[in-house]
Every structure is written in structure tokens, then in C-alpha cells.
Amino acid sequence: MIITDEDIRFMNMAAELAEKNIDEGGGPFGAVIVRDGEVIATGVNRVTANNDPTAHAEVNAIRNACSKEQTFNLSGCVVYTSCEPCPMCLSALYWAGVSRIYYGNTQEDASAIKFSDRFIYQELDKPKAERMIPCVKMDSSRTIKAFEKWASKDDKIEY
């Protein structure tokens, strides 16, 4: 894949956001969401600053972009993130429908500064009952009712 000068400019923007965020009490991660060469949103890591374990740069950028664009679908958007997305962020980017993800630092780079997500990948490979946080299937005769109601709803917005 060819990296353009514009790609480099947006990645530098993500890097600058990450560096500035450190000075503002956040983590060393920044993300930029672009559509048709225009920045529509940015995000930085505010996990410790906001006491929110989901406040990663990519998730915050998605939230900002969706709020600005008044949509949950970011198809056609490109994400530039200062570090390879963790499993949560990668999943969120898939759910948002972005078209491409460019990243700077790797999982290994993040691990070297004590931001490792390797344990999550290892946990996902285990049987549900053997995970550090066991996942236990219960009877769904009551919970299935919401799914049945959703399935029969005529005016739902599918995603």
C-alpha cells in the first residue's frame, strides 16, 4: 500500500495529539478520523484523566466523529492512530465501518512502555469458563424476549 504525503500529515497530527495529551494528564495515544481528505474528528486517551477504561483515543475519536456527523456509520472514513489499536478499539472501528486504519506504533512498542493488550488476545483464545473473568451462559428464556421484540419491529434501524 502506498503511503502519501497526506497520510503522513494525518499521522503526524495523531502523534502531536498524543504528545500534547501527555502534558494534559492523558495517555500517549492520539487518533484522527478523516473523510475525503478532511479531518472530521480527533480523539486522545483519557482513561486515567476521566476514570473511564473505554476512553481510548480511537473510541473517543469515533464518539466525536459520530456526534459531529450525526451517524453511527463512519464508512468512507480513514483512521490515523498513533498506535496499533487494541482489541476494544479495533472492534469499535469495525463496528463504526471505517474503510482503512493507519497506525504508527505497534503492540510491541506499547507493551515496552507497559501498555500491553496481549493478555486480552490470550484470554479470547481460552474457553469462556477458563478466562480470568469467567463467562457463564445462563438460561435465555427471559432475555430472548428482547431479541424477539427487536426481530419483529418494523421500523428498526439496522446496523
N, C-alpha and C positions, 0 to 999 in steps of 0.2 A: 504494500500500500504506500502510495506517495504521500509524504508529509509536506504541506505547503507552508509558505510564509505566514498565511493567515492562521493555520493550525498552530504554528509556533507562537504567534502573537497571543492566541487564546490560552495556550498552555502557560505562557509566561504570566498571563493575568491570573490564572489559578494559583500559580506559585507565589505571586505577590500577595494574593488574598491570604494564603496560608501563613506567610511570614508576618503579615500585619496582624493576623488573628492571634498569633502567639503573644504579641505585645498587648493585646486587648483581653488576655486571660483565657483564650481558647486553645484548642489543639492545632497541630501543624498541618492542617488539611484545608484545601480550598477547591471549589468546583465552579465551573461556568457552563451555562446552557445556552446554546446558540441555535438560531434558526435562520437560514438564508443569509448567513454572514453577520447577523445582528445578535448581540447579547440580549437575551430575554430575562435572564436571572442569574444570580450567583448565590453561593452558599459557603459557609465555613463551619468548622467543627466547634460546637458549643456544648458538648457533652457535660463537662465539669462546670462550665460557666452557668449553664441553665439547669443543672441537675437532671438531665434528660439523656438516657443512654441511646436514644434514637436520633439525637441531634448531630448526626454526621454531616459533613459538608454536602455530599450528594443528596441526602434526604432533604436537607434544608433548601438546597437549590431546586429540587423537584417541587417542594411545597411553595416556594416563591414563584416559580415559573407557572405552576398550575393556578395559583391565586391570581397572578397577573393576567394570564391568558383565559381565565375562567373555563378551564377544561381539566379533565384528568388524563387526557391523552396527549402526549408530547411527541407523537410521530413526526418525523421530519426534523427533529432536533438532534443536535450533536452535543455530547458532554465532554468537557475537558476537565479532568480531575488530577490534582497534584499527586495522587497515589492510586494504585490499583484498588478498585472498590472491594470492600469486604463483602461477605455473603449477604448481609442485610441490604447494603446499598446496591449491590448487583441485582438482587431480586427486585428492589424498588425501581431500578432503571428499566428492567424488563417489564414490570407492571405498567410503568409510565409509557412504554412503547418507543423509547428513543431509537434512533437509527444507527448511531455509532458512539463508541466510547473511546476516547484517547486518555491515556494515563501516563504519569511521569514515573514516580517511584513504584517499586514492586512490593509484593507481600513480604519478601525477604528484607527489603530496606526498612519496612515498617516494623518488622519483628526485631531488627537490630536496635531500634530505639524503644522497645517494649510495647509496641502496638501490634501484637501478633493475633491473628484470627485463625491460625492453623487448628487450634483446638475445636473450633466450630465445625470445620470441614471434617475432622476426625469424628466428632460426635454425630454428624449427619450420616456417616457410614455405619454406625452401630445400630443394632436392633433397638427399637424405641424403648423397650423396657430396660435396656442396659446403659442408657445415657446417664450422664451426671444428673440431669433433670429428667427422671423417668416420665414417659408419655404413656398414659394408661387409657385404653379405649373403654368407654362406658356404654351402656345401653343407649341407643339413639331414638327410641320410640317417642320421646318428647322433643328432642332437639330437631328431629327431621321435619317437624311441622312447619318451621320457618322456611326450610328449603322447599317444601311442597307449596306453601303460600307464594313464595317467590316464583316458582316454576309456573304457577297458574296466573300470575299477574300479567295483564295485557299491556300495561303502559310502563313497563320497567325499562330502564336504561341499561343495556348490556355493556359489559366491558371485558 
